C-alpha cells in the first residue's frame, strides 16, 4: 500500500515509521521542512514540503496512487479540508483525520470521514486509570460515542440466556470472558458462574444497564 500522511509531528512521524516497518510505502507532507528531522535518517519514504490541502502538493506525495490518507497535523481545519480533498477529489478509499474539537468530529463522522477526537479520547482514557471505581471501561471508539464496559451481574442471572440479559438491559453483549478465554456469545449462550460479561453501551445507557444487571430479580 502507498499511504500519504499530512503532518510530521510526533503522531505523524510515529505513524510513518510504523507503516514503513510493515512494508508500506509512505509519503509525509508538512509545511515546515524542519519537521522531517523527526523521521530520522532511516526513513526511506518521500517527504514533501507544503500544505496538505494543496492539490499539487498532494500529487507530489503520490495521492493519485494512494491507498490511504491520514491527516494528523495540529490544525482541525487543515486536517478536515485535506481529508475531504483526498476522499472527494482524488478518490482515496481509506481516509482518517485527527480532530481536537469533539463537535466537529461528530459532524465529519456523519460525512463518512473517520476521525480521532484526541482531547476527549485522551481524557476518557485518563479517567479510566484515575477513577477505577464503578464500571471498568475496556474500549471507547474515537468519537467517544460507544464504549465496551464490564458489567457485573447478579447471581440470579446464572443459567439464563445471554439474550435475556440483552433484552432486559437494551444493550448488546460484546463478549464473555470464561475461564480466562474470550468467547463470542451465540443465540444459545447461557450465563455461567464466573463469567465476566462485557457489553456495548453509550454513556446514557450505563446507569440503567448496570442497575438492571445487578438487580437480584434481573434474571427472572
SULSUL-V592299 format. One line per field, one symbol per residue. ss: DSSP state (H for helix, E for strand, - for the rest). phi: phi as a letter, one per 20 degrees, with the letter a starting at -180 (. if undefined). psi: psi as a letter, one per 40 degrees, with the letter a starting at -180 (. if undefined). Layout:
ss = ???
phi = ???
psi = ???
This chain:
ss = -EEEEE---HHHHHHHHHHHH---EEEEEE--HHHHHHH------EEEE-----HHHHHH--HHH--EEEE----HHHHHHHHHHHHHH----EEEEEE--HHHHHHHHH---EEEEHHHHHHHHHHHHH-----EEEEE-----EEEEE----HHH---EHHHHHHHH--EEEEEEE--EEE------E-----EEEEEEEHHHHHHHHHHHH------
phi = .dcdddodeffffffffffffeneeccddbfdfffffffmfffdeddceqefdegfffffenffdfebbcdcfedgfffffffffffeedmffdcbceceegffgfffffendgcdeffffffffffgeecffnfeeebcfgemddcdcedfdfgffgnefggfffffemdeefaddclndfcefdfdfcfdfnfdddcebdgfegfffffffeffdfef
psi = ihhhhhhfadddddddddddeeeihhhhhidhdddedddieeheaihhhaheehddddddefdeeidihhhfaehddddddddddddddefhdhhiihhdhdddddddddeehhihgdddddddddddddgeiaihhdihidefdhihihhhiideeheiiddddddddeihhdiihhfehhhhiadehihihehhhhihiideeddddddddehdede.
